Amino acid sequence: REVLTNRWGTFLGDCERERSKVKPETLSLWSTLLAGPSAEFLNSRYVATTETLRPSPSQVNLKVWEEYWFRFRIHPRDELSERVVGP
């Protein structure tokens, strides 16, 4: 998401020469990150633990993040109506 917002010049351009052109007009991501923790980048639900994380490999316990992985999926009912009505 941040790559597309052009908020930081760090990700603009395909090479150093192109990035040097936008550098004076944009912020660097690294200076923002190294400035210290910001509430914008902190996970409020994070709980520190000293235990080793042991994820379950069982498919029964797998939970898919549907809003992310299926965000471009068209429901079959909607797809059918598009075919009938047309674009």
C-alpha positions in Angstrom: 0.0 0.0 0.0 2.7 2.5 1.0 4.6 1.9 -2.2 1.6 3.2 -4.2 1.0 6.3 -2.1 4.3 8.0 -3.0 4.5 9.0 0.7 8.2 8.1 0.7 10.7 8.5 -2.2 12.5 5.4 -1.1 10.4 3.2 -3.4 10.2 5.5 -6.4 12.2 4.9 -9.5 13.9 1.8 -11.0 17.5 2.8 -10.2 19.5 5.2 -8.1 19.7 7.8 -10.8 15.8 8.0 -10.9 15.6 8.0 -7.1 18.1 10.9 -6.9 15.7 13.1 -8.9 12.8 12.7 -6.5 14.9 12.5 -3.3 14.9 16.3 -2.6 11.1 16.4 -2.8 10.2 13.3 -0.8 10.8 11.8 2.6 13.0 8.7 3.2 11.2 5.7 4.7 14.3 4.8 6.7 14.5 8.2 8.5 10.9 7.8 9.5 11.4 4.2 10.8 14.7 4.9 12.6 13.2 8.0 14.4 11.6 5.6 16.8 8.3 3.7 17.3 5.2 5.5 16.1 1.6 4.6 17.0 1.0 4.3 13.3 3.3 1.3 13.0 2.6 -0.5 16.3 0.3 -3.5 16.7 -2.0 -2.8 19.6 -2.8 -6.5 19.9 0.9 -7.6 20.2 1.7 -9.6 23.4 5.3 -10.3 24.1 6.2 -13.9 25.0 9.4 -15.8 25.6 7.9 -19.0 24.4 8.6 -20.5 21.0 5.8 -20.1 18.6 4.5 -23.4 17.4 2.0 -23.0 14.6 -0.3 -26.0 13.9 0.4 -27.6 10.5 -3.1 -29.1 10.6 -5.5 -27.8 7.8 -8.3 -27.9 10.3 -6.7 -25.1 12.2 -6.0 -23.0 9.2 -7.8 -19.6 9.1 -7.7 -17.8 5.8 -7.6 -14.0 5.9 -10.5 -13.7 3.5 -10.7 -9.9 3.3 -7.1 -9.9 2.0 -6.8 -13.0 -0.1 -10.2 -12.8 -1.7 -10.5 -9.0 -2.1 -10.7 -9.2 -5.9 -12.9 -12.3 -5.9 -16.3 -11.8 -7.6 -19.2 -13.7 -6.0 -20.7 -16.2 -8.4 -24.1 -14.4 -8.1 -22.5 -11.1 -9.0 -20.5 -12.6 -11.9 -23.7 -14.1 -13.3 -25.5 -10.8 -13.2 -22.6 -9.1 -15.0 -22.8 -11.7 -17.8 -26.5 -11.2 -18.2 -26.5 -7.4 -18.0 -23.1 -6.8 -19.5 -20.6 -4.0 -18.7 
